[in-house]
């Protein structure tokens, strides 16, 4: 859907090896040259989005998005020094809301970090699982 590159703060040049891709269901972060790392956050897990712009970033039309998510590996993600940061934030926010509506999640619904603890109840009888 939309793809942005991390840029140097000065002059806004894209001489980095990090890209951010937003599609209908997830945000994908690719980084690295010799060793590549690809991380993704499912959009329904996003809790909050903050746009931060320093004076230097404003001069070069850049911005940093801070994404807070209910994700074990990336609970706080900084999407640093991207062009069109306001547009990217709006698109990300819209996609998060549409994904939550698609999954019929309530606005205030919280996803537990301890999924295994919530699933296994102390009163649950494991003897029926042997079938």
N, C-alpha and C positions, 0 to 999 in steps of 0.2 A: 504494500500500500504506500508507504513512505519510507525513505532511507536517508539517513544523515550520517556525516562523518565527524568524528572528533577533530577539532582544529587546534592549532597553536593559538594561544591567547593574543599574541601580537600579529597583526595583519590578517588574522583569520584564515591562514593557509592550512589546507588539509594534509599536512605532512605527518600524519599519524596512521597507525594501523588498527584503528578502532572504528567500527561502523555500528549504527543503531538502526534496526529495521522494525517497523511497526506493521503488523498485519491484523486481520480481523480478530484473532484470538490470543496473540502473544506478542511480547516485545523481545526481540532477539539482539544480543550483544555479541559481536565478534571482535576479538582483540588478539594482537600478537603478530609477529612476522615469522620468526623461526619456530616458535611453539604457539600454535593457535588455540584459543579458548573460545568456545561458543556457549553462552549462557542464555537462558530464556526465562521470562516471567509470564505466567498465564495472567491475562488481563483481569479475570474475575478476582484475583488475589490482591490487586492494587487497592490500597486504602486511601492514600492521599498523594497529591502531586504539588510540588512547590517549584516556582520559577525564580531563580536568583540571577541577578545581573550586576556585576561590578561596574565601576566607571569605565575601566579599560574595555570590558566586554561590550558596553554600550557604544563606545567609540568605534568598535569593529563589527557591530551588529551581531554579537554573539550572546549566548546565554547558557546557563546550566540548569537542568531540571533535576530535582531531587524527588525520587519516586519511593514511597514507603509502601511495602507490600508484606503480606502474610506468607513469606517464602523462607524456607529454612536456610538456603544458601545466599540469598540476596535480599535481606529484609529492608535495607536502605541502599538504593542504587543512585549514583550520580551520573547523569548523562551530561558530560562536560563539554563546554565550548562548541555548541552547535549553532549553525545559522538557522534562521527561521524558528527560533526557540519558542516564541509565542504560538505560532501556527502548530508546531509539533506538540506543545502542551495541550492546545485545544483538541487536536485530533486524538491524542492519547486519552484525554478525559472523555471525549465522545465515545471512543471505542470501548473504554472501560465500562461506561454506563450501558451501552448497547449489549455488551457481553453479559453483564449482570442481569439485564432484562431477558436476554435469550435463555439464560439458565434459571430464570425466575427466582433470583436471589433478592432478598429484601435489602433496602439501603443500609440498614443498621446491622445486618448480619455479620457476625464475626466468625472467622474460620479459626478453629483451635490449632495451636502449635503442637498439641499432644494428641494427635489423632489416635494413636494406639491406646493411650490411656482412656480416651473417651469410648473407644470401641469395646474394649474388654472391661466389662462390668464385674465387680467382685461377686455379685449375686448370680452371674451367668454360669450355667451348668455346661461344661465342655463335653459331657458325655454324649450329647446329641450330634456332635461334629464328626463322629467316627463313621458315619454312613457313607 
